Amino acid sequence: MEYPEPLTAPTLSATVPLPPASSHRLRIAQGLVLLFHITGFVGLAFSHDPDFYLRFTPLTLGLTALLLLWLQPERDASFWGFCATVVLLSFGAEFVGVNTGKLFGHYHYGDTLGFKLFDQQPFQGVPPLIGLNWLVLTYLCGMLVRYLPLGELARMLLAAALMVGFDACLEPVAGHFDFWYWTAGVIPAQNFRDWFIMACLLQMLFNRTTFAKRNPLVPLVYLTQLLFFFLLGALK
């Protein structure tokens, strides 16, 4: 006697076409991401009052994170646990860094990223927004490498390298736009070494969590932000 094959649930990947409703949401999100970054780029690069545009940096990062959240399926406990862990770990690392110089090097934060927590003597404060920045970048790079047929170790290393590459594009303009400042204005090699170590830890966490690892908005957001800072650096 022949038995019918058991039914299995269909699986979704990053390359599966989206249903019409999701495609519409994706186009809206892509349009908003481009609007935010093109407006910001033109304002910072060519305006006579770039400080006006810098005020919107926290808003731009926050709205970008919300758009990624909007396109993230199955926001379960694993997803929220990942988000909270990355924010707390990265904020803690930055707090140690600015107050000891033992992580990333000797630096301090400006005012562009918003208010700072623990900004009272004898401490130097850290803006909570930097934790969100680490979360968004970890998420973007972890998702991007999922497009490639790689094992877990290779995914971790490549995603960490993408994170460090992004930081390398951002660092040359960070002081110019009052993000943060390095002692003597020199970006130490320690920064990139510690960034890579931290990125590997966060990517290991990303790979071990069980939430759905697909988001069609990710490639545009990473490429747009990378070009945004690279072109600003080239112009400055």
CYANA upper distance limits for C-alpha pairs under 8 A (distance plus 0.5 A):
 12 LEU  CA     16 VAL  CA      6.73
 13 SER  CA    214 ARG  CA      7.18
 14 ALA  CA    147 TYR  CA      7.53
 14 ALA  CA    214 ARG  CA      6.03
 14 ALA  CA    215 ASN  CA      7.41
 14 ALA  CA    216 PRO  CA      7.06
 18 LEU  CA     22 SER  CA      6.28
 18 LEU  CA     23 SER  CA      6.11
 19 PRO  CA     23 SER  CA      6.62
 20 PRO  CA     24 HIS  CA      6.71
 21 ALA  CA     25 ARG  CA      6.93
 22 SER  CA     26 LEU  CA      6.57
 23 SER  CA     27 ARG  CA      6.75
 24 HIS  CA     28 ILE  CA      6.88
 25 ARG  CA     29 ALA  CA      6.66
 25 ARG  CA     71 LEU  CA      8.19
 26 LEU  CA     30 GLN  CA      6.54
 26 LEU  CA     71 LEU  CA      7.71
 26 LEU  CA    216 PRO  CA      7.81
 26 LEU  CA    217 LEU  CA      7.15
 27 ARG  CA     31 GLY  CA      6.59
 28 ILE  CA     32 LEU  CA      6.80
 29 ALA  CA     33 VAL  CA      6.69
 29 ALA  CA     67 LEU  CA      6.54
 29 ALA  CA    217 LEU  CA      7.87
 30 GLN  CA     34 LEU  CA      6.73
 30 GLN  CA    217 LEU  CA      7.29
 30 GLN  CA    220 LEU  CA      7.67
 31 GLY  CA     35 LEU  CA      6.58
 32 LEU  CA     36 PHE  CA      6.60
 33 VAL  CA     37 HIS  CA      6.81
 33 VAL  CA     64 THR  CA      7.15
 33 VAL  CA    221 VAL  CA      7.40
 34 LEU  CA     38 ILE  CA      6.31
 34 LEU  CA    224 THR  CA      7.86
 35 LEU  CA     39 THR  CA      6.42
 36 PHE  CA     40 GLY  CA      6.61
 36 PHE  CA     60 THR  CA      7.00
 37 HIS  CA     41 PHE  CA      6.38
 37 HIS  CA    224 THR  CA      7.73
 37 HIS  CA    225 GLN  CA      7.96
 37 HIS  CA    228 PHE  CA      7.44
 38 ILE  CA     42 VAL  CA      6.63
 39 THR  CA     43 GLY  CA      6.62
 40 GLY  CA     44 LEU  CA      6.50
 40 GLY  CA     53 TYR  CA      6.72
 41 PHE  CA     45 ALA  CA      6.31
 41 PHE  CA    228 PHE  CA      6.98
 41 PHE  CA    232 LEU  CA      7.82
 42 VAL  CA     46 PHE  CA      6.10
 42 VAL  CA     47 SER  CA      7.46
 43 GLY  CA     47 SER  CA      5.28
 43 GLY  CA     49 ASP  CA      8.22
 43 GLY  CA     50 PRO  CA      6.38
 43 GLY  CA     53 TYR  CA      6.55
 44 LEU  CA     49 ASP  CA      8.41
 44 LEU  CA     50 PRO  CA      5.24
 44 LEU  CA     51 ASP  CA      8.36
 44 LEU  CA     53 TYR  CA      6.97
 44 LEU  CA     54 LEU  CA      8.00
 44 LEU  CA    232 LEU  CA      8.45
 45 ALA  CA     50 PRO  CA      8.06
 45 ALA  CA    232 LEU  CA      7.03
 45 ALA  CA    235 LEU  CA      7.73
 46 PHE  CA     50 PRO  CA      8.42
 49 ASP  CA     53 TYR  CA      8.16
 50 PRO  CA     54 LEU  CA      6.83
 51 ASP  CA     55 ARG  CA      7.01
 52 PHE  CA     56 PHE  CA      8.20
 53 TYR  CA     57 THR  CA      7.87
 54 LEU  CA    112 THR  CA      6.93
 54 LEU  CA    177 PHE  CA      7.88
 55 ARG  CA    112 THR  CA      7.19
 56 PHE  CA     60 THR  CA      6.52
 57 THR  CA     61 LEU  CA      6.78
 57 THR  CA    112 THR  CA      7.42
 57 THR  CA    113 LEU  CA      7.30
 58 PRO  CA     62 GLY  CA      6.52
 58 PRO  CA    112 THR  CA      8.24
 58 PRO  CA    113 LEU  CA      6.43
 58 PRO  CA    114 GLY  CA      7.31
 58 PRO  CA    129 LEU  CA      7.59
 59 LEU  CA     63 LEU  CA      6.48
 60 THR  CA     64 THR  CA      6.55
 61 LEU  CA     65 ALA  CA      6.70
 61 LEU  CA    133 ASN  CA      7.85
 62 GLY  CA     66 LEU  CA      6.79
 62 GLY  CA    132 LEU  CA      8.48
 63 LEU  CA     67 LEU  CA      6.69
 64 THR  CA     68 LEU  CA      6.83
 64 THR  CA    221 VAL  CA      8.46
 65 ALA  CA     69 LEU  CA      6.66
 65 ALA  CA    136 VAL  CA      7.00
 66 LEU  CA     70 TRP  CA      6.57
 67 LEU  CA     71 LEU  CA      7.00
 68 LEU  CA     72 GLN  CA      6.68
 68 LEU  CA    215 ASN  CA      7.91
 68 LEU  CA    217 LEU  CA      7.08
 68 LEU  CA    218 VAL  CA      7.79
 71 LEU  CA    215 ASN  CA      6.48
 71 LEU  CA    216 PRO  CA      7.82
 71 LEU  CA    217 LEU  CA      7.50
 72 GLN  CA    212 ALA  CA      8.32
 72 GLN  CA    214 ARG  CA      7.52
 72 GLN  CA    215 ASN  CA      6.07
 73 PRO  CA    212 ALA  CA      7.02
 73 PRO  CA    214 ARG  CA      8.09
 73 PRO  CA    215 ASN  CA      8.11
 74 GLU  CA    211 PHE  CA      7.52
 74 GLU  CA    212 ALA  CA      6.93
 75 ARG  CA     79 PHE  CA      6.15
 75 ARG  CA     80 TRP  CA      7.53
 75 ARG  CA    211 PHE  CA      7.69
 76 ASP  CA     80 TRP  CA      7.05
 76 ASP  CA    211 PHE  CA      7.21
 77 ALA  CA     81 GLY  CA      6.42
 78 SER  CA     82 PHE  CA      6.62
 78 SER  CA    209 THR  CA      6.70
 78 SER  CA    210 THR  CA      6.62
 78 SER  CA    211 PHE  CA      6.12
 79 PHE  CA     83 CYS  CA      6.82
 79 PHE  CA    209 THR  CA      7.98
 79 PHE  CA    210 THR  CA      8.16
 79 PHE  CA    211 PHE  CA      5.87
 80 TRP  CA     84 ALA  CA      6.67
 81 GLY  CA     85 THR  CA      6.56
 82 PHE  CA     86 VAL  CA      6.67
 82 PHE  CA    205 LEU  CA      7.89
 82 PHE  CA    206 PHE  CA      7.58
 82 PHE  CA    209 THR  CA      7.54
 83 CYS  CA     87 VAL  CA      6.76
 83 CYS  CA    135 LEU  CA      7.02
 84 ALA  CA     88 LEU  CA      6.66
 85 THR  CA     89 LEU  CA      6.47
 86 VAL  CA     90 SER  CA      6.41
 86 VAL  CA    131 GLY  CA      7.83
 86 VAL  CA    134 TRP  CA      7.72
 86 VAL  CA    135 LEU  CA      6.25
 86 VAL  CA    202 LEU  CA      7.18
 87 VAL  CA     91 PHE  CA      6.47
 87 VAL  CA    131 GLY  CA      4.94
 87 VAL  CA    132 LEU  CA      6.55
 87 VAL  CA    134 TRP  CA      7.44
 87 VAL  CA    135 LEU  CA      6.50
 88 LEU  CA     92 GLY  CA      6.54
 88 LEU  CA    131 GLY  CA      7.42
 89 LEU  CA     93 ALA  CA      6.69
 90 SER  CA     94 GLU  CA      6.65
 90 SER  CA    130 ILE  CA      8.36
 90 SER  CA    131 GLY  CA      6.09
 90 SER  CA    134 TRP  CA      7.01
 91 PHE  CA     95 PHE  CA      6.62
 91 PHE  CA    126 VAL  CA      7.96
 91 PHE  CA    128 PRO  CA      7.45
 91 PHE  CA    130 ILE  CA      7.34
 91 PHE  CA    131 GLY  CA      5.58
 92 GLY  CA     96 VAL  CA      6.77
 93 ALA  CA     97 GLY  CA      6.58
 93 ALA  CA    103 LEU  CA      7.50
 94 GLU  CA     98 VAL  CA      6.66
 94 GLU  CA    103 LEU  CA      8.03
 94 GLU  CA    126 VAL  CA      7.45
 95 PHE  CA     99 ASN  CA      6.67
 95 PHE  CA    124 GLN  CA      8.28
 95 PHE  CA    125 GLY  CA      7.69
 95 PHE  CA    126 VAL  CA      6.57
 96 VAL  CA    100 THR  CA      6.24
 96 VAL  CA    101 GLY  CA      7.74
 96 VAL  CA    102 LYS  CA      7.65
 96 VAL  CA    103 LEU  CA      7.11
 97 GLY  CA    101 GLY  CA      5.33
 97 GLY  CA    102 LYS  CA      6.28
 97 GLY  CA    103 LEU  CA      4.95
 97 GLY  CA    104 PHE  CA      6.47
 97 GLY  CA    105 GLY  CA      7.02
 97 GLY  CA    106 HIS  CA      7.58
 97 GLY  CA    107 TYR  CA      8.14
 98 VAL  CA    103 LEU  CA      8.47
 98 VAL  CA    105 GLY  CA      8.25
 98 VAL  CA    106 HIS  CA      6.82
 98 VAL  CA    107 TYR  CA      6.12
 98 VAL  CA    108 HIS  CA      6.10
 98 VAL  CA    124 GLN  CA      6.98
 98 VAL  CA    125 GLY  CA      8.34
 98 VAL  CA    126 VAL  CA      8.26
 99 ASN  CA    123 PHE  CA      6.82
 99 ASN  CA    124 GLN  CA      6.45
100 THR  CA    106 HIS  CA      7.93
101 GLY  CA    105 GLY  CA      4.97
101 GLY  CA    106 HIS  CA      5.00
101 GLY  CA    107 TYR  CA      7.82
102 LYS  CA    106 HIS  CA      8.38
103 LEU  CA    190 GLN  CA      8.21
103 LEU  CA    191 ASN  CA      7.81
103 LEU  CA    194 ASP  CA      6.81
104 PHE  CA    188 PRO  CA      8.25
104 PHE  CA    190 GLN  CA      6.02
104 PHE  CA    191 ASN  CA      4.34
104 PHE  CA    192 PHE  CA      7.70
104 PHE  CA    193 ARG  CA      8.18
104 PHE  CA    194 ASP  CA      6.01
104 PHE  CA    195 TRP  CA      7.46
105 GLY  CA    182 TRP  CA      8.42
105 GLY  CA    188 PRO  CA      7.06
105 GLY  CA    190 GLN  CA      6.67
105 GLY  CA    191 ASN  CA      6.38
106 HIS  CA    182 TRP  CA      6.57
106 HIS  CA    183 THR  CA      6.26
107 TYR  CA    180 TRP  CA      7.33
107 TYR  CA    181 TYR  CA      5.87
107 TYR  CA    182 TRP  CA      4.85
107 TYR  CA    183 THR  CA      6.27
108 HIS  CA    124 GLN  CA      7.83
108 HIS  CA    180 TRP  CA      6.05
108 HIS  CA    181 TYR  CA      5.99
108 HIS  CA    182 TRP  CA      7.34
109 TYR  CA    125 GLY  CA      8.10
109 TYR  CA    126 VAL  CA      7.27
109 TYR  CA    127 PRO  CA      8.23
109 TYR  CA    178 ASP  CA      8.10
109 TYR  CA    179 PHE  CA      6.53
109 TYR  CA    180 TRP  CA      4.59
109 TYR  CA    181 TYR  CA      6.82
110 GLY  CA    178 ASP  CA      5.39
110 GLY  CA    179 PHE  CA      5.62
110 GLY  CA    180 TRP  CA      5.53
110 GLY  CA    181 TYR  CA      7.64
111 ASP  CA    115 PHE  CA      7.53
111 ASP  CA    178 ASP  CA      6.73
111 ASP  CA    179 PHE  CA      7.20
112 THR  CA    177 PHE  CA      7.76
112 THR  CA    178 ASP  CA      6.12
112 THR  CA    179 PHE  CA      5.95
113 LEU  CA    127 PRO  CA      6.76
113 LEU  CA    129 LEU  CA      6.80
113 LEU  CA    130 ILE  CA      7.91
113 LEU  CA    179 PHE  CA      6.73
114 GLY  CA    127 PRO  CA      6.59
114 GLY  CA    129 LEU  CA      7.73
115 PHE  CA    126 VAL  CA      8.50
115 PHE  CA    127 PRO  CA      6.04
115 PHE  CA    128 PRO  CA      8.13
116 LYS  CA    125 GLY  CA      5.46
116 LYS  CA    126 VAL  CA      5.23
116 LYS  CA    127 PRO  CA      4.47
116 LYS  CA    128 PRO  CA      7.09
117 LEU  CA    125 GLY  CA      5.69
117 LEU  CA    126 VAL  CA      5.97
117 LEU  CA    127 PRO  CA      6.47
117 LEU  CA    128 PRO  CA      7.30
118 PHE  CA    123 PHE  CA      7.09
118 PHE  CA    124 GLN  CA      7.36
118 PHE  CA    125 GLY  CA      5.38
118 PHE  CA    126 VAL  CA      7.60
119 ASP  CA    123 PHE  CA      6.56
119 ASP  CA    124 GLN  CA      5.65
119 ASP  CA    125 GLY  CA      4.25
119 ASP  CA    126 VAL  CA      7.67
120 GLN  CA    124 GLN  CA      7.08
120 GLN  CA    125 GLY  CA      7.53
126 VAL  CA    130 ILE  CA      8.09
127 PRO  CA    131 GLY  CA      8.41
128 PRO  CA    132 LEU  CA      7.60
129 LEU  CA    133 ASN  CA      6.77
130 ILE  CA    134 TRP  CA      6.78
131 GLY  CA    135 LEU  CA      6.75
132 LEU  CA    136 VAL  CA      6.64
133 ASN  CA    137 LEU  CA      6.68
134 TRP  CA    138 THR  CA      6.47
135 LEU  CA    139 TYR  CA      6.57
136 VAL  CA    140 LEU  CA      6.54
137 LEU  CA    141 CYS  CA      6.62
137 LEU  CA    163 MET  CA      7.10
137 LEU  CA    222 TYR  CA      8.46
138 THR  CA    142 GLY  CA      6.42
138 THR  CA    159 ALA  CA      8.41
138 THR  CA    163 MET  CA      7.66
138 THR  CA    199 ALA  CA      7.73
138 THR  CA    202 LEU  CA      7.20
138 THR  CA    203 GLN  CA      7.11
138 THR  CA    206 PHE  CA      8.28
139 TYR  CA    143 MET  CA      6.54
139 TYR  CA    206 PHE  CA      8.06
140 LEU  CA    144 LEU  CA      6.63
140 LEU  CA    218 VAL  CA      6.14
140 LEU  CA    219 PRO  CA      8.11
140 LEU  CA    221 VAL  CA      8.27
140 LEU  CA    222 TYR  CA      6.86
141 CYS  CA    145 VAL  CA      6.94
141 CYS  CA    159 ALA  CA      5.47
141 CYS  CA    160 ALA  CA      7.95
141 CYS  CA    162 LEU  CA      6.76
141 CYS  CA    163 MET  CA      7.05
141 CYS  CA    222 TYR  CA      8.23
142 GLY  CA    146 ARG  CA      7.37
142 GLY  CA    155 ARG  CA      8.04
142 GLY  CA    156 MET  CA      8.08
142 GLY  CA    159 ALA  CA      6.06
142 GLY  CA    203 GLN  CA      6.85
142 GLY  CA    206 PHE  CA      7.21
142 GLY  CA    207 ASN  CA      8.15
143 MET  CA    147 TYR  CA      8.06
143 MET  CA    213 LYS  CA      6.76
143 MET  CA    214 ARG  CA      6.99
143 MET  CA    215 ASN  CA      7.81
143 MET  CA    218 VAL  CA      7.49
144 LEU  CA    159 ALA  CA      8.09
144 LEU  CA    218 VAL  CA      7.45
144 LEU  CA    219 PRO  CA      7.07
145 VAL  CA    150 LEU  CA      8.39
145 VAL  CA    155 ARG  CA      6.42
145 VAL  CA    158 LEU  CA      7.56
145 VAL  CA    159 ALA  CA      6.70
146 ARG  CA    150 LEU  CA      8.20
146 ARG  CA    155 ARG  CA      7.93
146 ARG  CA    213 LYS  CA      8.20
150 LEU  CA    154 ALA  CA      6.40
150 LEU  CA    155 ARG  CA      6.40
151 GLY  CA    155 ARG  CA      6.60
152 GLU  CA    156 MET  CA      6.63
152 GLU  CA    207 ASN  CA      7.50
153 LEU  CA    157 LEU  CA      6.78
154 ALA  CA    158 LEU  CA      6.51
155 ARG  CA    159 ALA  CA      6.41
156 MET  CA    160 ALA  CA      6.58
156 MET  CA    200 CYS  CA      6.49
156 MET  CA    203 GLN  CA      5.85
156 MET  CA    204 MET  CA      6.62
156 MET  CA    207 ASN  CA      8.07
157 LEU  CA    161 ALA  CA      6.65
157 LEU  CA    200 CYS  CA      6.96
158 LEU  CA    162 LEU  CA      6.76
159 ALA  CA    163 MET  CA      6.84
159 ALA  CA    199 ALA  CA      8.33
159 ALA  CA    200 CYS  CA      8.37
159 ALA  CA    203 GLN  CA      7.42
160 ALA  CA    164 VAL  CA      6.83
160 ALA  CA    196 PHE  CA      6.31
160 ALA  CA    199 ALA  CA      5.34
160 ALA  CA    200 CYS  CA      5.85
160 ALA  CA    203 GLN  CA      7.29
161 ALA  CA    165 GLY  CA      6.54
161 ALA  CA    196 PHE  CA      7.28
162 LEU  CA    166 PHE  CA      6.69
163 MET  CA    167 ASP  CA      6.88
163 MET  CA    195 TRP  CA      8.44
163 MET  CA    196 PHE  CA      8.12
163 MET  CA    199 ALA  CA      7.25
164 VAL  CA    168 ALA  CA      6.65
164 VAL  CA    192 PHE  CA      6.96
164 VAL  CA    195 TRP  CA      6.73
164 VAL  CA    196 PHE  CA      6.56
164 VAL  CA    199 ALA  CA      8.27
165 GLY  CA    169 CYS  CA      7.05
166 PHE  CA    170 LEU  CA      6.87
166 PHE  CA    226 LEU  CA      6.52
167 ASP  CA    171 GLU  CA      6.41
168 ALA  CA    172 PRO  CA      7.95
168 ALA  CA    192 PHE  CA      8.37
169 CYS  CA    226 LEU  CA      7.41
169 CYS  CA    229 PHE  CA      6.29
169 CYS  CA    230 PHE  CA      5.63
169 CYS  CA    233 GLY  CA      7.73
170 LEU  CA    174 ALA  CA      6.64
170 LEU  CA    229 PHE  CA      5.94
170 LEU  CA    230 PHE  CA      7.56
170 LEU  CA    233 GLY  CA      8.22
171 GLU  CA    175 GLY  CA      8.21
171 GLU  CA    187 ILE  CA      8.08
172 PRO  CA    176 HIS  CA      8.41
172 PRO  CA    233 GLY  CA      6.56
173 VAL  CA    177 PHE  CA      6.77
173 VAL  CA    229 PHE  CA      7.86
173 VAL  CA    232 LEU  CA      7.62
173 VAL  CA    233 GLY  CA      6.18
173 VAL  CA    236 LYS  CA      8.06
174 ALA  CA    178 ASP  CA      6.72
174 ALA  CA    179 PHE  CA      5.44
174 ALA  CA    180 TRP  CA      6.26
174 ALA  CA    181 TYR  CA      7.67
175 GLY  CA    179 PHE  CA      6.30
175 GLY  CA    180 TRP  CA      5.88
175 GLY  CA    181 TYR  CA      5.59
175 GLY  CA    182 TRP  CA      8.26
181 TYR  CA    185 GLY  CA      7.21
182 TRP  CA    186 VAL  CA      6.38
182 TRP  CA    187 ILE  CA      6.75
187 ILE  CA    191 ASN  CA      7.63
188 PRO  CA    192 PHE  CA      8.13
189 ALA  CA    193 ARG  CA      6.92
190 GLN  CA    194 ASP  CA      6.47
191 ASN  CA    195 TRP  CA      6.46
192 PHE  CA    196 PHE  CA      6.62
193 ARG  CA    197 ILE  CA      6.94
194 ASP  CA    198 MET  CA      6.51
195 TRP  CA    199 ALA  CA      6.36
196 PHE  CA    200 CYS  CA      6.59
197 ILE  CA    201 LEU  CA      6.96
198 MET  CA    202 LEU  CA      6.83
199 ALA  CA    203 GLN  CA      6.49
200 CYS  CA    204 MET  CA      6.53
201 LEU  CA    205 LEU  CA      6.91
202 LEU  CA    206 PHE  CA      6.72
203 GLN  CA    207 ASN  CA      6.62
204 MET  CA    208 ARG  CA      6.76
205 LEU  CA    209 THR  CA      6.82
217 LEU  CA    221 VAL  CA      6.92
218 VAL  CA    222 TYR  CA      6.72
219 PRO  CA    223 LEU  CA      6.64
220 LEU  CA    224 THR  CA      6.32
221 VAL  CA    225 GLN  CA      6.58
222 TYR  CA    226 LEU  CA      6.51
223 LEU  CA    227 LEU  CA      6.58
224 THR  CA    228 PHE  CA      6.45
225 GLN  CA    229 PHE  CA      6.93
226 LEU  CA    230 PHE  CA      6.56
227 LEU  CA    231 LEU  CA      6.26
228 PHE  CA    232 LEU  CA      6.75
229 PHE  CA    233 GLY  CA      6.53
230 PHE  CA    234 ALA  CA      6.74
231 LEU  CA    235 LEU  CA      6.68
232 LEU  CA    236 LYS  CA      6.58
